[in-house]
Amino acid sequence: MIEAARKIGVPVNETHLKTFEVHEADEVFLTSTTMEAMPVIQIDQRKIGAGLPGKITQALHRSLREIIRKELD
């Protein structure tokens, strides 16, 4: 995911977040080998951003898929 982010110019900063910081985020996603990039649209009955998958999350998912396709070819 870090490679995918850097490829499309999304800054990467790994850090620990407090719950209130996550609640205030414009976008949130979970990432794993099987889920790739799973948008999070609500936490504790609070909408994240507009309550829809965000543009950055969608772009990161596309970038990651492209990297995976290239590695599999």
N, C-alpha and C positions, 0 to 999 in steps of 0.2 A: 504494500500500500504506500509506503514511503517513496519507493521508486515511481509509482504511478502518480503520486502527488507532485513530485519534483518535475516529472516529465511535462505536466501541464501548468507548471508555475505556481502551484499552491504551496505556500510556506509550511514547513513542518516544524513543530515544536512539541516534543514529548514532555509531559508534565502531569502531575496529579491535580485533579480538580475537586473543588468542594461541590456539594450538591447544588447550592445556590448558583454557582457558576454554570453548571450544566443547564439549569432551568432558564438562565438568561441567554443561552447560546442561540445563534441564528439557525444553526444546523447541528445535528448530532447523528452519528452513525456508529454501528458496531462492525468490526471486521474480524474475519476468521478465514481459515482455508476453505471451509465449506460454504459459508454465507457470502464471502467476498466483501461486499459493502452493503450492509442492511440499514436502511434509514430508520431512525427513531423519530417518531412524530409526537410522542407524548410520554411524559414521565410524571408519575404521581398525579395523575389527572390534570397536568399542565401541558398545554400545547408547546411544542418546540417550534419556534419561528411561526410560520403560517399553518403549521399542522400538516404539512405535506412534505414529501421528499424534496430536499433542496437541490438547487442547480449544481452546487459544488459536489455534493454527494453523488449526483447522477454522472457528472463529468469524471469523478474519480473512479466510479464503477466502470465506465466505458474505457478509461485509460488502463485500468487493471485488466480488463478482458482482453484488450489489445496485447498487452505484455504476455498474458497467458497463452493467447493464440500463437504468438511468435515463438514462444518457448516450446510449444507442442509441435510446431511444423518441422 
